[in-house]
Amino acid sequence: MLYDTHAHLDFSDFAGDLDGIVARAADAGVTRIIAIATDLDSSGKAIALAERFPGVYAAVGVHPCYVEEAPDDIREPLARLAGHGKVVAIGRQVSITITGPRTIPRESPLSRRNSGACLSSSSRWRPGRG
């Protein structure tokens, strides 16, 4: 049994072949895929993908590169999204991206603010579901 624990299935690169991608993963022995979100909008898309495909689950949250676009307080929207039955994790990448075009300084108040909001909520995994 193989799990893909970090799949950005909502990226436009995959839009034309989602059925094929999920089928090929299953053919290769991947029984679960966790669709990873990068912001609140993609969190909703990850949930929609989890609803569409039985072996797909969602992780909702905000990546450090997108905290500037996030609401000041993300706890309520994340809690609402996390209530969905196919959400298996909430939060965001714990490390801070330090290279690339959308970097956030390690000491950014936005980085700390969203880290605390995300990490104060429990991540959860429910093995054996579906």
C-alpha positions in Angstrom: 0.0 0.0 0.0 1.5 3.3 -1.1 0.4 6.8 -0.2 1.3 10.0 -2.1 1.4 12.5 0.8 2.1 15.7 -1.2 0.1 16.1 -4.4 -0.8 19.5 -5.8 -3.7 18.1 -7.9 -5.4 21.4 -8.1 -2.6 23.0 -10.1 -3.7 23.9 -13.6 -0.9 21.7 -15.1 -3.0 18.6 -14.2 -6.5 19.9 -15.0 -6.8 18.2 -18.4 -5.8 14.7 -17.1 -7.0 14.3 -13.4 -8.9 11.1 -14.1 -5.8 9.7 -15.9 -3.4 10.9 -13.1 -5.4 9.3 -10.4 -5.9 6.1 -12.4 -2.2 5.8 -13.2 -1.4 6.3 -9.5 -3.8 3.5 -8.6 -2.3 1.2 -11.3 1.1 1.9 -9.7 -0.1 0.8 -6.3 -0.9 4.2 -4.8 -4.0 3.7 -2.7 -4.3 7.2 -1.1 -3.4 10.6 -2.3 -3.3 13.7 -0.1 -4.1 16.8 -2.1 -2.1 19.6 -0.6 -3.4 23.2 -0.5 -1.3 26.4 -0.8 -4.0 28.9 0.3 -7.6 29.1 1.3 -8.9 28.9 -2.3 -6.8 25.8 -3.1 -7.9 24.3 0.2 -11.5 24.3 -1.2 -10.2 22.9 -4.4 -8.4 20.1 -2.5 -11.6 19.2 -0.8 -13.5 19.2 -4.1 -10.9 16.8 -5.5 -11.2 14.6 -2.4 -15.0 14.5 -2.9 -14.5 13.5 -6.6 -12.0 10.7 -6.1 -12.5 8.0 -3.4 -8.8 7.6 -2.7 -8.0 11.3 -2.5 -8.0 13.2 0.8 -7.2 16.9 1.5 -4.7 18.9 3.6 -5.9 22.5 4.0 -3.8 25.5 4.9 -1.7 28.4 3.8 1.9 28.0 2.4 4.3 30.6 3.7 4.6 32.1 0.2 0.9 33.1 0.3 0.5 34.5 3.8 0.4 38.1 2.5 -2.8 37.2 0.6 -4.4 35.4 3.5 -6.9 37.0 5.8 -5.5 38.5 9.1 -7.0 35.7 11.0 -7.2 32.3 9.3 -8.4 30.3 12.2 -12.1 30.4 11.4 -11.8 29.6 7.7 -9.3 26.8 8.4 -11.5 25.4 11.1 -14.5 25.4 8.8 -12.5 23.7 6.0 -11.0 21.2 8.4 -14.5 20.1 9.4 -15.0 18.3 6.1 -14.8 14.5 6.5 -12.1 14.0 3.9 -9.7 16.6 5.4 -6.9 14.6 7.0 -4.6 17.5 8.0 -4.6 21.2 8.6 -1.8 23.6 8.8 1.0 24.6 6.5 4.6 23.8 5.7 6.5 24.4 8.9 9.7 25.5 7.2 9.9 29.0 5.6 10.8 29.2 2.0 14.0 31.1 1.8 14.7 31.1 -2.0 12.7 31.9 -5.0 10.5 34.7 -6.3 8.0 34.7 -3.4 10.1 34.4 -0.3 9.1 35.5 3.1 11.8 36.5 5.6 12.2 34.0 8.5 11.3 36.7 11.0 8.2 38.1 9.1 5.3 38.8 11.5 3.0 37.4 8.7 5.0 34.2 8.8 4.8 34.0 12.6 1.1 35.0 12.7 0.0 32.3 10.3 2.3 29.7 11.8 0.7 30.1 15.1 -2.8 30.0 13.7 -2.2 26.9 11.7 0.0 25.1 14.2 -2.3 25.8 17.1 -4.9 23.5 15.4 -4.3 19.8 15.6 -3.3 17.9 12.5 -5.2 14.7 12.2 -5.0 11.5 10.3 -7.7 8.9 10.4 -6.2 5.7 9.2 -8.5 3.1 7.9 -11.1 5.5 6.6 -12.3 4.8 3.1 
